[in-house]
Amino acid sequence: MATPVTVIVPTYNERDNVAELVARTATALAAYDAEILFVDDSGDDTASEIARVAADAPLPVRVIHREHNTGGLGGAVLVGLEAAAADLCIVMDGDLQHPPELLSVLLERHAEGDADVVAASRYVGGGDTSGLGTAVRFGVSRVATWLTRAMFPIRLARSTDPMTGFFLVDRSRLDLAALKPQGFKILLEILARTDLRIAEVPMEFGERRHGTSKASLRQGGTFIAHLARLRFGKMSLFALIGLIGAIANLGIMWLLTLTGVPYIWAAIIGAEVTIIGNFLLQERFVFADMRTDARGIGGRFAASFAFNNAEAALRIPVMALMVETWHISSVLATGLSLIVAFVARFLFHSLVVYAPRRPRSTDADAEPKPDTATIRIIRAIDSEAMKPGEL
């Protein structure tokens, strides 16, 4: 019996893409009991075009037209998940940048039975990001991905592209009432709010055929607000400790300069003292839930100490340059440089210093070992400590 699947396609003024998307999707899913469900927020006649194409389509095609697009694209996907005929749902964009030919690959990967979500990633081996267009868009995408993974280092440990819009999900594993999507990033919402197993397949992100990109500064602001709403706990603790360290750094530097120590040496001494102090506080209050799966404390300290010193080696000359060229106080220049360094430090510690160790396997066919008590405890901590908060 063919596997039932619903392909959910949120659309916004995508009239010219509908016929080709339906034709390619029908070909890709010929072996499945598939339907296409469009959730349309368009102001043009996209919904009428969907109805026209549906009349002769080789598979069922439905459309839900929303007059009020609550929650943006993410809200449209949630409507589609609620209305889908099948529990196995695949979400994809309507602009043909997500190749419909990959639909069967997602289903085949899910059939292996070890994943609740299968995401099409632009960044896993074999993926391609050329469809992003400009280097600026690529850079923004990568920075946003790094920041997101840093804020959810356990939930997103196995996700290279948590903001992809092309993914398969088993609806029966979701609590739809708990999802509160805003903007484009519905997969991030799903992964952050649920403890799901994720797998990835590489995707060649295509170029847009028709229409225009929906990305904008407003959408960027919505993403940042959504990310903060989902999880600001870990980063805020890191920021608080960083603030304490910055105050201590400035205080040490001020005291040393009062005693006649040159400000460069005072800055170096202040940096070294606070690097060690910050590490100890972060171990205790920020990354305690990640220590067991990470490398040993010696390795964590060495990585943290080396990175912070490398960052300081770059930051202090910049601080000196500001003092000499802008003629501002050394304390003010140090404060400005510490603010700039904060994001880089958080990303490195979350993604590198406390990254889970990869398990070593000497036998490719060995049976997976049952969870140890320690792993069960860590997962229990994760289920509580990593629950998204609401600001």
Phi, psi and omega in degrees: 000133183294143179289126176284138181210142175246127175263117182261123183235102173285134183231148174214101182056056181244031187308315187287349182261348191298309186299313180294320180297316180296316181297314182290325177293317179299320178294316182294330185249028182300331183271002185241159174274081192249152169226156173247127179242108175274134171245108195251127176248020190287155172258355177260204183260034178302317181298321178294321178294322177298316179298320179296313181294325183297330184300327182244011184287146180282002176215160181299134178230123178240160176221136171246116179262124181257127176282327180238111188276066180299127178082004178064210182299319178299320177295323177296318179297319179298318175300317179296319179297322180290327186262355184297145179282335183244153175286331178276110186240140174240126179259132177210155179284161181263012185259006178070009172285338171266112184292119179301336180298343180277351182303313181293330178294318177299316181293320179295320179293319179296326182296344177293340169090005183248016182215142174265336178231135173236117185254142173271113188254138174279346191245353175281161184307126182097348178283167183214141183244015186299333180293346176294337177090254189283159176297328179296314179296321178297315180297317179298317180299316182292317180297317179297321179295314179300315181297317180297314180294326179293327182280340177230064190292337178270309181299326184254018183300329182256014181244119177271343185219067185291354180250014174296148178261008184238106184201157174255141177217142174276107185300331182294345180267001184253147166258093187299329181293338182275347182279135180227068187290146174222128177078212191274333201266070183289326180296319176302316178301315182295313183291325182287328186264353182224153179262082185251150173278132183238141171233163182226150171233148181289145179230135169269105184287113188281172177274147179293133179274309184227164178076188182232157180295144178269356180293141181200170175299325178296317178295324176298318177295322177297320179297314181298317179296319179294317179299316178296321180294321179293312185205108173236001185296302185297317182291326181291323176296318177299317180295320180297315178295321176298322178295316177300316179296321180295318178296317178296318179301312181295321179296315178298316181296318181297315180297318181293319179293328177296329180274002177099002177289133177303144189297330178297311180293323177298320179294320180296314180297316179299320180295316183295318180296314183286331175301314180292315179297317179297320180300314181296319179291321179294321177302319186278319192248336186256309189249023181300326182285351184249355188293321185297319182276348182273179176296171181296165184298326178297317178293321179296315180295317181299316180294316180295314182296317181295315181296314183294326177289322176296318178297318179294324179297330176276322186288319185295318174299324177295319177299317179296322179297320178296319179298315186283328185263323181268347179058043175256167182292150180296326179294315178297317180298320178295318179300316179297317182292328178292324177297315180297324184286343188301309184299317180298319180295316181297314179302314184294315182293319183289321186266339185241301186300317183252021178295140178299138177291142176284131180293139177271134180233125178263348180226114184296336184259008184294145177290141177297140180284144178296155180300135174278168178299322180298315180297320179296322178294316179300318180293324177295318176298317181300319183297334178264308186292331183263007176298131180298144178257169176242125179282000000 
